[in-house]
Amino acid sequence: MLQSLAARDELNQVIKNRVEKACTLLDNGVPLFPNTFRKNAEVKDILAAYAEAPDEKLEEAGEEITLAGRIVSLRSFGKLAFFHIQDDTGRMQVSAQRDVLGTEAYQTFKKLDIGDIVGVVGSLFRTKTGELTVNATSVALITKCMRPLPEKYHGLKDVELRYRQRYVDLIVNPRAKEIFKARRTIVREIRNFLDERGFMEVETPMMQPIPGGATARPFITHHNALDMQLYMRIAPELYLKRLLVGGFEKVYEINRNFRNEGISVRHNPEFTMLEFYWAYADYHNLMDLTEEMFARVAKAVTGDTKVTYQGEVIDLSPGAWTRLTFHDSLEQVGGIEPELYNNYEKLAAFIRENGEKVIEGEKLAKLQAKAFDLVVEPKLIQPHFIHGYPTDISPLSRRNEQNPEITDRFELFITGREIANAFSELNDPVDQRMRFEDQVREKEAGDDEAHGMDEDYLRALEYGMPPAAGQGVGIDRLVMLMTDSASIREVILFPLLRPESES
């Protein structure tokens, strides 16, 4: 506690000193937040053009460079100072000399702090140590930074502070910025991949009268003008499939979903999903497409179809993925014999022994899914398509024509976690109604995540939806994989956190 109070006092003193400097600048007629400076270059472009240029070429160029960025380091030697500015593309060293800037301008410069945003005008030269540097003829304050940037930021143990103050994290932690640039690349490549194959991007409601398309607990909100209860979207699935009924044969949406569930290194209540639907295709077509899409994304981000995640090399090359049925995975990966996973009482006891609850009235398939989560999923490190899920836990999936007890559905697992869920779509309105009715009974029995009845969706199916396949891909988890990030909070700019007063 005493250390915390001492640190707070020290911070307050630093802020006080900065405020005093700011007041001095204002008294000298220097605005703290002007909007008159315009830059003509970015750091990456300067480095790309001149990083390897010989000294004589820099002298011949004589080009006046105009850069803007935040001061991230500052060393003063009396009449000379060196500092680095950082813009969105990189860092650049700048030399500030009293004899070049002039005495008055140099005295103003001496009032600047690390964290201030400045505009720099000057020409390029190379220091004795070989670093490309701007010899400043002008340094203008653009934005005064009133709080000090943290020192030795990479050594901070409180990682939650990085997520809570992401604006600071992005300033001082280069890896944080690289993760989100990689995320942009991933989303862009997915869009390009699907667009090239004739898929059309669409938007569907984020507030819905009936939460559907997944089994999850929704967030509830209220529309005042209509005086009606609404639910934040848990999935866009049922709306996207309505579009198949309407005649669009290939649609996708990169969407925000909201599920009122726990928070962990793999879960955030607000998350991003890709969902796409393909008429006249089945789940086998989706497996092939997924292998191709993930390989392309990996190459765009890392330059290879093999990526390293937490020390493990993950091979995303098409053809290297394993395809295994749900029940075979219980036996071959989880080590559970059919005599156990097909016996309700034995399986229930097994689940309880492993620390999971068994709810009275749960179906055998639900217990099998819990057993899968316990002993199979954590072991699926390399890409695995697990297919042939029981019908009882797949309310929107098409039954397998040879075995109606299972569905034409798969889930994709990589690094011991689910990345995607997909299936051949159920387009029989009678079968769908019976599945919904089963879900309603489960909800009435106490299952908060069971699917509700959606009469309008059933009506849409009665108009006829073509046979199709659909898939959802967790973008956040995909970014985790591609950027070697252990926590989902690393790949979401502003993850949900408790209020500071409660933390």
C-alpha positions in Angstrom: 0.0 0.0 0.0 2.8 2.4 0.9 4.6 1.7 -2.3 1.4 2.3 -4.2 0.9 5.7 -2.5 4.5 6.7 -3.1 4.1 5.8 -6.8 0.9 7.8 -7.1 2.6 10.8 -5.4 5.5 10.5 -7.8 3.2 10.4 -10.8 1.2 13.4 -9.6 4.5 15.4 -9.3 5.5 14.5 -12.8 2.1 15.6 -14.1 2.4 18.8 -12.1 5.8 19.5 -13.7 4.4 18.9 -17.2 1.5 21.2 -16.5 4.0 23.9 -15.4 5.9 23.4 -18.7 2.7 23.7 -20.6 1.8 27.0 -18.9 5.2 28.4 -19.7 4.8 27.5 -23.3 1.4 29.2 -23.4 2.9 32.3 -21.7 5.5 32.3 -24.5 2.8 32.2 -27.2 3.2 28.5 -28.1 -0.2 26.8 -28.6 -0.4 23.3 -27.0 -2.9 21.7 -29.5 -2.6 23.5 -32.9 -4.0 21.9 -36.1 -1.9 23.7 -38.7 1.0 21.3 -39.3 0.8 19.0 -42.3 3.3 16.2 -43.0 4.4 15.1 -46.5 6.0 11.7 -45.6 5.8 8.7 -43.3 8.7 7.1 -41.5 8.5 3.8 -43.4 8.7 5.5 -46.7 11.8 7.5 -45.7 13.5 4.3 -44.4 12.6 2.4 -47.5 14.0 5.0 -49.8 17.1 6.0 -47.9 18.0 3.3 -45.3 20.7 1.8 -47.6 21.6 5.0 -49.4 25.3 6.1 -49.2 26.1 9.4 -47.5 26.8 11.2 -50.7 23.4 10.3 -52.1 21.8 11.8 -49.0 23.8 15.0 -49.5 22.9 15.1 -53.2 19.2 14.6 -52.5 19.0 17.6 -50.2 15.3 16.8 -49.9 13.3 18.6 -47.2 11.4 16.0 -45.1 8.3 16.9 -43.2 7.4 14.3 -40.6 5.0 14.2 -37.6 5.0 11.8 -34.7 5.3 11.2 -30.9 8.6 11.7 -29.1 9.5 8.3 -27.7 13.1 8.9 -26.6 15.0 12.1 -25.8 18.7 12.7 -25.1 20.0 16.2 -24.5 23.7 17.3 -24.7 23.5 21.0 -24.0 23.4 22.7 -27.5 22.5 19.4 -29.2 19.7 16.8 -28.6 18.7 13.6 -30.3 15.2 12.2 -30.1 13.1 9.6 -31.8 9.6 10.2 -33.2 7.2 7.5 -33.8 4.3 7.6 -36.3 2.0 4.8 -37.4 4.7 3.2 -39.6 7.9 3.3 -37.5 10.5 5.3 -35.6 12.9 7.9 -36.9 15.8 9.7 -35.2 15.9 13.5 -35.2 18.8 15.8 -34.4 17.9 19.2 -32.8 20.8 21.7 -32.8 20.6 25.2 -31.2 22.7 26.6 -34.0 20.3 25.3 -36.6 17.0 25.9 -34.9 18.0 29.3 -33.4 18.2 30.1 -29.7 14.5 31.0 -29.1 13.2 27.9 -30.9 15.7 25.7 -29.2 14.6 27.0 -25.8 11.0 26.1 -26.7 12.2 22.7 -27.8 13.8 22.2 -24.4 10.4 22.5 -22.8 9.1 19.4 -24.7 8.7 16.0 -23.1 8.7 12.3 -24.1 5.1 11.7 -25.3 4.6 15.0 -26.9 3.5 14.9 -30.6 5.7 17.2 -32.8 6.1 18.1 -36.4 9.7 18.0 -37.8 11.1 19.7 -40.9 14.7 19.0 -42.0 17.0 17.1 -44.3 18.6 13.6 -44.0 22.0 12.7 -42.9 23.7 9.7 -41.2 25.3 9.8 -37.8 28.7 8.4 -36.9 27.0 5.3 -35.7 25.3 4.9 -39.1 21.7 5.8 -38.1 19.6 7.6 -40.6 18.6 10.9 -39.0 16.6 14.1 -39.8 18.6 17.2 -39.2 15.8 19.4 -38.0 15.5 23.0 -39.2 12.1 23.2 -37.3 10.4 21.4 -34.5 6.8 22.3 -33.8 4.7 21.2 -30.9 1.4 19.7 -32.2 0.0 18.0 -29.1 1.2 18.3 -25.5 1.3 15.1 -23.5 0.3 15.7 -19.9 1.0 12.2 -18.6 4.3 10.4 -18.7 4.6 7.3 -20.8 5.4 4.2 -18.7 9.1 3.2 -18.5 10.3 -0.4 -19.1 6.7 -1.1 -20.2 7.5 -4.7 -21.3 8.3 -5.5 -17.7 4.9 -4.6 -16.4 3.3 -7.6 -14.7 -0.2 -6.2 -14.6 -1.2 -7.1 -18.2 -4.8 -6.0 -17.5 -3.5 -2.5 -17.4 -2.4 -2.9 -21.1 -5.9 -4.0 -22.1 -7.6 -1.3 -20.0 -5.3 1.5 -21.3 -4.9 0.1 -24.8 -4.1 3.7 -26.1 -0.9 3.5 -24.0 -0.2 -0.1 -25.0 -0.3 0.8 -28.7 2.2 3.7 -28.1 4.8 1.8 -26.2 4.4 -1.8 -27.2 5.3 -2.4 -30.9 3.9 -6.0 -30.8 0.5 -4.7 -29.8 0.3 -2.6 -33.0 1.6 -5.4 -35.1 -1.1 -7.8 -33.8 -3.9 -5.4 -34.9 -2.2 -4.8 -38.3 -2.2 -8.5 -38.8 -5.8 -8.7 -37.8 -6.6 -6.2 -40.5 -4.7 -8.3 -43.0 -6.6 -11.5 -41.9 -10.0 -9.9 -42.4 -9.0 -8.3 -45.7 -7.8 -11.7 -47.1 -10.9 -13.5 -46.0 -13.0 -10.8 -47.8 -10.9 -11.1 -50.9 -11.0 -14.9 -50.8 -14.8 -15.0 -50.6 -15.4 -12.2 -53.0 -13.3 -13.9 -55.6 -15.5 -16.9 -55.3 -18.7 -15.1 -55.9 -19.8 -14.6 -52.3 -21.7 -11.4 -51.5 -21.1 -9.5 -48.2 -24.3 -8.6 -46.4 -25.5 -7.1 -43.1 -28.1 -8.5 -40.8 -29.8 -7.3 -37.6 -27.7 -7.0 -34.4 -30.8 -6.6 -32.3 -33.3 -9.4 -32.8 -36.7 -10.2 -31.4 -35.8 -13.9 -31.1 -32.1 -14.9 -30.4 -31.2 -17.7 -32.8 -28.6 -19.4 -34.8 -26.7 -20.8 -31.9 -27.2 -22.3 -28.4 -26.1 -19.5 -26.1 -27.4 -17.2 -23.4 -28.2 -13.7 -24.9 -27.9 -10.2 -23.7 -31.3 -8.6 -23.3 -32.2 -5.0 -24.2 -35.4 -2.9 -24.6 -36.7 -0.8 -27.4 -38.6 2.1 -25.8 -40.6 3.4 -28.8 -41.9 -0.1 -29.7 -42.0 -1.2 -26.0 -40.5 -4.5 -26.9 -37.8 -6.7 -25.6 -34.9 -7.4 -27.9 -31.9 -9.6 -27.8 -28.3 -8.8 -28.9 -27.4 -11.1 -31.7 -25.8 -14.4 -30.7 -25.4 -15.4 -34.4 -26.6 -14.1 -37.8 -27.3 -17.6 -39.1 -31.1 -17.6 -39.4 -31.1 -14.2 -41.2 -28.4 -15.3 -43.6 -30.4 -18.5 -44.5 -33.5 -16.4 -45.1 -31.4 -14.7 -47.9 -30.8 -18.2 -49.4 -34.5 -18.5 -49.5 -34.7 -15.2 -51.3 -32.3 -16.3 -54.0 -28.8 -15.2 -53.0 -26.7 -18.4 -53.4 -23.5 -17.3 -51.8 -23.6 -14.8 -48.8 -21.3 -13.9 -45.9 -21.1 -11.5 -43.0 -18.2 -10.5 -40.8 -20.3 -9.7 -37.7 -20.2 -8.8 -34.1 -21.9 -11.3 -31.8 -22.8 -11.0 -28.1 -23.1 -14.0 -25.7 -23.9 -13.5 -22.0 -21.3 -16.1 -20.9 -18.0 -16.2 -19.0 -14.8 -14.4 -19.7 -11.6 -16.4 -20.2 -8.4 -16.4 -22.3 -10.6 -17.8 -25.1 -13.9 -16.0 -24.5 -15.1 -12.4 -24.7 -18.8 -11.6 -24.4 -18.5 -9.5 -27.6 -16.7 -11.1 -30.4 -16.3 -11.2 -34.2 -17.4 -14.1 -36.4 -17.3 -14.8 -40.1 -20.4 -16.7 -41.3 -20.9 -17.7 -44.9 -23.6 -19.8 -46.7 -23.2 -21.6 -50.0 -26.2 -23.0 -51.8 -25.9 -26.4 -53.6 -22.9 -27.3 -51.5 -22.4 -29.6 -48.5 -20.1 -29.8 -45.5 -17.4 -31.7 -47.5 -17.2 -28.7 -49.8 -16.7 -26.5 -46.8 -13.9 -28.6 -45.4 -12.0 -28.2 -48.7 -12.8 -24.5 -48.9 -11.7 -23.9 -45.3 -8.3 -25.6 -45.8 -7.7 -23.4 -48.8 -8.9 -20.2 -47.1 -6.8 -20.7 -43.9 -3.7 -21.5 -45.9 -4.1 -18.3 -47.9 -4.6 -16.2 -44.8 -1.5 -17.8 -43.1 0.6 -16.9 -46.2 -0.7 -13.4 -46.2 0.2 -12.9 -42.5 3.3 -15.0 -42.0 4.5 -15.8 -45.5 4.1 -19.6 -44.9 1.3 -22.1 -44.5 3.0 -23.3 -41.3 2.6 -21.0 -38.3 4.1 -21.2 -34.8 1.7 -21.0 -31.9 3.1 -21.1 -28.3 6.1 -23.1 -29.4 4.1 -25.6 -31.6 4.4 -25.6 -35.4 0.9 -25.8 -36.8 0.7 -27.1 -40.4 -2.2 -25.4 -42.3 -1.2 -26.7 -45.7 -4.2 -28.0 -47.6 -4.3 -31.8 -47.3 -2.5 -31.9 -44.0 -5.7 -31.6 -41.9 -7.2 -34.6 -40.1 -10.9 -35.6 -40.6 -12.3 -37.7 -37.8 -15.9 -38.6 -36.7 -17.2 -37.3 -33.4 -17.6 -40.8 -31.9 -14.2 -42.0 -33.3 -12.5 -39.0 -31.6 -14.0 -40.0 -28.2 -12.3 -43.4 -28.6 -9.1 -42.7 -30.6 -8.2 -39.3 -29.0 -10.0 -39.3 -25.7 -9.5 -43.0 -24.9 -13.2 -43.6 -24.1 -14.5 -46.9 -25.3 -18.0 -47.2 -26.8 -19.1 -49.2 -23.8 -18.6 -46.1 -21.7 -19.7 -43.3 -24.0 -22.9 -45.1 -25.0 -23.9 -45.9 -21.4 -25.7 -43.0 -19.8 -25.0 -43.8 -16.2 -21.3 -44.7 -16.7 -20.8 -41.6 -18.8 -22.5 -39.4 -16.3 -20.3 -40.8 -13.5 -17.2 -40.2 -15.7 -18.1 -36.6 -16.3 -18.8 -36.0 -12.6 -15.4 -37.5 -11.7 -13.8 -35.0 -14.0 -15.3 -32.1 -12.3 -18.3 -31.3 -14.6 -21.9 -31.1 -13.7 -24.6 -33.4 -15.1 -28.1 -31.7 -15.3 -31.0 -34.0 -14.6 -32.7 -34.9 -17.9 -29.7 -34.2 -20.1 -29.6 -36.4 -23.2 -26.8 -38.9 -23.8 -25.5 -36.8 -26.7 -25.2 -33.8 -24.4 -23.1 -35.9 -22.0 -21.0 -37.1 -24.9 -20.3 -33.5 -25.9 -19.2 -32.7 -22.3 -16.9 -35.8 -22.4 -15.5 -34.5 -25.7 -14.8 -31.1 -24.2 -13.0 -32.7 -21.3 -10.7 -35.3 -22.9 -10.7 -34.7 -26.7 -10.7 -31.0 -27.5 -7.5 -30.2 -25.5 -5.5 -32.8 -27.5 -6.5 -31.5 -31.0 -3.4 -29.4 -31.6 -3.0 -29.8 -35.4 -6.1 -29.0 -37.5 -8.8 -31.5 -37.0 -12.3 -31.6 -38.6 -14.5 -33.4 -36.2 -17.7 -34.4 -38.0 -20.8 -36.6 -37.6 -22.1 -34.8 -34.5 -25.3 -36.3 -32.8 -28.5 -34.8 -34.0 -29.6 -34.1 -30.5 -26.9 -31.4 -30.1 -27.2 -30.0 -33.6 -30.6 -28.4 -33.9 -29.9 -26.6 -37.2 -27.9 -29.3 -39.0 -29.1 -31.6 -41.7 -29.4 -35.3 -40.8 -27.1 -37.8 -42.3 -28.9 -39.7 -45.0 -27.4 -43.0 -44.0 -27.7 -42.5 -40.2 -30.3 -40.0 -39.0 -28.9 -40.1 -35.4 -26.0 -38.0 -36.6 -25.8 -34.8 -38.7 -23.6 -33.6 -41.6 -21.8 -31.2 -39.3 -18.2 -30.6 -38.4 -16.3 -28.4 -36.0 -12.7 -27.3 -36.7 -10.2 -27.6 -33.8 -6.7 -26.1 -33.8 -4.4 -25.7 -30.8 -6.9 -27.4 -28.5 -9.8 -25.0 -29.2 -12.8 -24.7 -31.5 -12.1 -22.3 -34.4 -15.1 -23.0 -36.7 -18.5 -24.7 -36.8 -20.2 -25.8 -40.0 -22.8 -28.1 -41.4 -25.0 -29.0 -44.3 -28.1 -27.0 -43.6 -31.4 -28.3 -42.5 -34.0 -27.1 -45.0 -36.9 -29.4 -44.2 -39.4 -27.2 -42.4 -41.1 -30.1 -40.7 -37.9 -31.6 -39.3 -36.8 -28.1 -38.3 -40.0 -27.5 -36.4 -39.6 -30.7 -34.4 -36.0 -29.8 -33.6 -37.2 -26.4 -32.3 -39.9 -28.0 -30.2 -37.2 -30.2 -28.6 -35.2 -27.2 -27.9 -38.2 -25.4 -26.4 -38.7 -28.3 -24.0 -35.1 -28.2 -23.0 -35.4 -24.5 -22.3 -38.5 -25.0 -20.2 -36.5 -27.7 -18.3 -33.9 -25.1 -17.3 -31.4 -25.0 -20.2 -30.7 -21.2 -20.6 -28.8 -21.8 -23.8 -31.4 -23.9 -25.7 -32.7 -22.5 -29.0 -36.1 -20.8 -29.0 -39.0 -21.2 -31.5 -38.8 -18.9 -34.6 -42.0 -19.1 -36.5 -40.9 -16.6 -39.2 -37.8 -18.7 -40.0 -40.0 -21.8 -40.3 -42.3 -19.8 -42.7 -39.2 -18.9 -44.7 -38.2 -22.6 -45.0 -41.8 -23.4 -46.1 -41.1 -21.2 -49.2 -38.2 -23.5 -50.0 -34.5 -23.0 -49.1 -32.1 -24.7 -51.6 -29.7 -27.4 -50.1 -26.8 -25.5 -48.7 -23.8 -25.5 -46.4 -22.9 -22.9 -43.9 -20.0 -22.1 -41.6 -19.0 -19.8 -38.8 -15.4 -19.0 -38.1 -14.2 -17.2 -34.9 -12.1 -14.3 -36.2 -10.7 -13.5 -32.8 -9.4 -17.1 -32.3 -8.1 -17.1 -35.8 -6.1 -14.0 -35.1 -4.8 -15.6 -31.9 -3.5 -18.5 -34.0 -2.0 -16.3 -36.7 -0.3 -13.9 -34.3 0.8 -16.4 -31.6 -1.3 -14.7 -29.0 -2.2 -16.8 -25.9 -5.2 -14.7 -24.8 -8.2 -13.4 -26.7 -7.7 -10.1 -24.9 -4.5 -9.6 -26.9 -6.4 -9.5 -30.2 -9.4 -7.4 -29.2 -8.6 -3.7 -29.1 -10.9 -3.0 -26.1 -11.9 -6.3 -24.3 -14.5 -6.2 -21.7 -13.1 -5.6 -18.2 -14.5 -4.9 -14.8 -14.8 -1.2 -13.9 -11.6 0.0 -12.3 -13.3 0.6 -9.0 -14.1 -3.1 -8.8 -10.8 -4.5 -10.0 
